[in-house]
Amino acid sequence: MWLFLAFLAVPIIEIALFIQIGGVLGLWPTLGIVILTAIAGTWLVRTQGALALNDLRKSFSSQTDPTETLAHGAMILVAGVLLLTPGFFTDALGFSLLMPPFRRAAFQYLRKKVRVQSFGFSGQTHQTQRDGKSVIEGEFEDVSTDKPKSDAPSGWSGH
């Protein structure tokens, strides 16, 4: 139900703001502001996204929990969509999501609502605690030499 209300309220708010701001500034300055915020927003999303990607790489290389970094990246992505959407209300929300203090506050709020039990990296093992018992998870591949080897073509090359 709240999603329906958001899809109904956001366009109404945007239209009201366009009418109000356009009435004060005029058509061309209003359109200029919309275009400039899209350009500035694109540049900011690009730079913030690059920083978030760098943080994600560091998180993976140090094998630490990437949850917060991924959440920041997702919020930056949403900010980009909001900033590319014409409108003053969506621009305000988009610019808010580009501010790290706002993202941290949003993440803390979401952290209270969602619980992550474990994370893992493909091809590597990690240890978790479940019901007070230590569980070591991992992947394996059978490399025994009992498999018959064939020198015949696989059929994929077309010969």
N, C-alpha and C positions, 0 to 999 in steps of 0.2 A: 504494500500500500504506500509506503514512504517513497518508493521509487517512482510510482505513478505521480505522486504529489510533486516530486522534484522535476519530472519531465513537464509537468503543468506549470509549476511556479517559475522555473528558470527563464523560459521564453517571455513570460509576462513581465518579470522583473527587467529583463534585457530591453524589451520594447518600451517600458516606462522610462528607463534610463536614457535610451536613445532619444525619446521625445523631449525629456527634460533638458538633457545636455545639448541636444541639437537646437532646441529653442533658444538657449542662452548663447551658444557659440556659433551656430549656423551649420549648414550642411558640410562644407569642405573642411573646416577645422575638425569637426566631429569625425569625418571619414579619415582625415589625416592622423588623428589620435589612434583610431582603430588599427590603421596600417602600421604606425610606429610601434604600438604595443606588440603587434604580431612579430615584427622584425626584432625588437629588443627581446621579446620572450623566446624567440627561436635561438638567438645568440646565447642567452642565459641558460636555456635548457641544454644547449650543446656543451657549454663549459661545465655546468653542474653535473651533467651526465658523464662527462669524461672523468671528473673527480670521483664520482660514485663508482664508475667502472674500475678505476685505479684502486679504490678502497676494497672493492670486491676481489680483485686479483690478490691484494695483500691478505685478505681474509682466507682465500683458498690456499695460498702458499704457506701461511702459518697454521692452517687447519683449525681456525677458530670458527665459532658460530657466525655464519654470514646472514643471519636473520635480519638484523637491523640494517645492514648494508643493502640487502635486497629490498627491504621495505622503503628505504630512502630512494633507491633506483625506481621503484614502482611509483612513488609519489612524484618524482621528477618527470616520469613519463606522463602521468595524469596532468601535471602542470603544463606540459607541452601541448597536450590536447586542448586544455582549457584556454591557453594563450592563443592558439591558432583559431579557436572558435570566436567569431566576431561578437564583441559585447564587452561592456564595462564590468558587469558582475562576474562573468567567467574570468576576465583578466585579473580582477582583484583576487579571486580564489587561486588562480594559477600563480600569480606573483607571491601569494602567501605560501604556497607549497614549495616555492624555490628558496625560501628562507630557512636555513638549517634549524633555528630555534623552534619555528613552527612545526617543521617535520619531526623534530625530536619530541615535541609535545604530542603530536598526532600519533607517533609511534608508541609513546608511553600509554596513551589511551587505548590503542589497539592491543598492546601487550597485555593489558588487563582483561581484554575480551577473548584473546586467542592464546592457547597454550601449545608450544612446540615441545614434543617429547624427545626427539633426537634428530640428528642430521647425519649425512654420510657423503663420502666421496666415492665415485664409481671406481672399482678396482682396488680400493684400499680398505683396511679394516679399521674399526673404531670400537670402543668399549662403552657400553651404556649400563645403567642400573635399572632393573625392572624388578619390582616386588622385593627389593633388598638384595637381589642376586646379581652377580656380575655376568653380563652377556657380551660375548665377543662376536661381532658380526663380520662377515667377509664374503668375498667371492672366490671361486676356485675354477680351475680349468684342468681337465684330465689330459695329461701329457704323456701317458704311457705309450710305449713303443709297440703295443699289440695291434695297432691299427694297420690294416693292409695299405701299402703304398702302391699307387698306380702311376705309371709313366704315360698313360694314355691321356689325350687332351680332355679337358673337362666338358667340351661342347659349347662353351661360351665364346670361343674365338671364331667360330664359324667355319673351321676347317674340317 
